[in-house]
Amino acid sequence: MKKSILTLVVGFSLLLAGLAQANERLFVYNWSEYMPEAVIALFEKETGIKVVYTTYDANEAMYARIRLLDGKGYDLIFPSTYYVDKMRKEGLLMPLNKELLPGLVHLDPSLLNKSYDPENRYSLPYLWGSTAIGVHAGLVDASKVTAFADLWKPEYKGRVMLTNDMREVFGLALHVLGYSGNSVKEAEIAAAYEKLRDLMPSLRLFAAENQKQVLLSGEAVIGAIWNGEAYMAAEENPDIRYVYPKEGAVFWVDSMAIPKGAANPEGAHRFINFILRPEIAKMITEEIGYATPNKAAKAFLSPEVASNPTVYPDAELVHNGEFQNDVGDAILIYQRYWERLKTGR
């Protein structure tokens, strides 16, 4: 009798544990079109954790929501480098538990321990990439496009696309003017604003979630675009070309981080470590066309991806470009001029 009761108690405990795992949820907040659905499905199947996946189209939107919620509501986010710096300094991020992340060994050391997050206490790189020029070669002569400055050419009036990203848009204008895309000088940022005002009559739209479709449809024939969007567009139509401008492309790293008020940090660590697996990192890069920081995964990429300069530019192109950095309080200057640009004032 006692044995039967013990068996029932153990069985009931295991049932409760199974139900708890089955009901476990992980709230992930990521960029649009930035993770294959197959990756989420594999994680859910393996762990029994339900991923509640929502998206944003700009760092500013993500930051505003996390700050409004005081770091609660989401378990995993994907900020760009300069927002990792900003958010960790503001106490919005939870320190990572490296003991739960054995997959760290696969990451490229050259992308770790950067100034925006020394010793990677709060973040790990997810993907890195560039913002350069997308051109629909079926509609315009792509051989004449060599620089960001070409966006201002009168023949493209009303047919130009820009990303809906403040730092990228100002970065390309700063590059055209010969300044650093990380400038903190108001005079230079103001000059970039004036330069961008001159471009507004040519602008078709600021695109965030649908860049590839804008080019594929011909709604815009040229414009600033993320390399992964250009990669996916070229998969559908080889006439879509990705051009690294002579002024230098804008390079960036997007990271994985856990908000300070995350309800399921253990699940977030499990998902991060899942993404760090070489076979999973390989799946992500081969489907969406952004470069993986996972050095083990890169060795297994298909030759078509590993040798594709849209995904992996050569060292000279990277050297000629510039990675985004935190600009400190100067971000307020950018925000002021960005609002003026978007509202036409």
Buried (B, 14 or more C-beta within 10 A) or exposed (E): EEEEEEEEEEEEEEEEEEEEEEEBEBBBBBBBBBBBEEBBEBBEEEBEBBBEBEBBBBBBBBBEBBBEEEBBBBBBBBBBBBBBBBBBEEEBBBEBEEEBBEBBEBBBEEBBEBEBBEEBEBBBBBBBBBBBBBBBBBBBEBEEBBBBBBBBBEEBEEBBBBBBBBBBBBBBBBBBBEBBBBBBEBEBBEBBBEBBBEBEEBBBBBBBBBBBBBBBEEBBBBBBBBBBBBBBBBEEEEBBBBBBBEBBBBBBBBBBBBBBBBBBBBBBBBBBBBBBBBEBBBBBBBBBBBBBBBBBBBEBBEEEBBEBEBBBBEEEBBEBBBBBBBBEEBBEBBEBBBEEBEEEE
